[in-house]
Amino acid sequence: MKLLGIDTATATAGIAIVDQDGRVLAEARHATASRGADVLVAIDQVCRAAAVAPAELDAIAIGAGPGSFTGLRIGMATAKGIAFAARRPLWAVSSLAALAADAAEELGEPRAIHAGGVICATLDARRGELYAGCYRGGSALGPERVIPPGELAAWVAELVTAEAGGGPAPAVHFAGDAIDAHPALAALAGARTWLAARTPSGRAVARLALASARVDVALGGAPTYIRPSEAEVKYPDGVPGALRRRDT
């Protein structure tokens, strides 16, 4: 099996091709995830590096978010286009879970699963907020959220306390580019607990998809936004002058 993994939840696209065992055949990061044509060029380069033609792919995996609305739409549309053209299934995973898998791999755990401690994956959500998800042993401790940076510590503490169940609290490691947008988070994590992983990699997306239920979302798949867009907040009944939104 040859699986193409794509993530465009941030400004840096992660692209990789892995085999059925999760072994990386080729991968790249591309700093133009908000431009569809550039993402396609990067995918083509990774396919060439792996000596794999699109028709030889067995499936495509996409990081569905949360993240940049524009980036997510471009990634999902690109992944669907490849899946339809190659007549292959499209599998979707959480971009935050993929980032947590990258962080776990950084900690030295096999196949990017950190069974002992908790990893809090964070991505800059702009508007003074961040996306966050906490994971242990590859499983989410609760729903992913979009929250102000100042509320992150209390939210993580609540999840970790519940996970401990009255026993010793597991160690917590933080990862993601939210710290670059909100440097004050360093005081929360400490210099040794904020990991180097900043954005989800294509290999993590692909590996998570291999371990998932492998539900084909080529037809009905949509990005995971978590929060409404700025336009939806300002114009709940539709942008003035445009077609009004239908109630379903």
Buried (B, 14 or more C-beta within 10 A) or exposed (E): EBBBBBBBBBBBBBBBBBBEEBEBBBBBBBEBBBBBEBBBEBBEBBBEEBEBEBEEBBBBBBBBBBBBBBBBBBBBBBBBBBBEEBEBBBBBBBBBBBBBBBBBBBBEBEEBBBEEBBBBBBBBBEEEBBBBBBBBBBEBBBEBBBBEBEEBBEBBEEBBEEBEEEEEEBEBBBBBBBBEBBEEBEEBBEEEBBBEBBBBBBBBBBBBBBBBEEEBBBEEBEBBBBBEEEEEEEEEEEEEEEEEEEEE
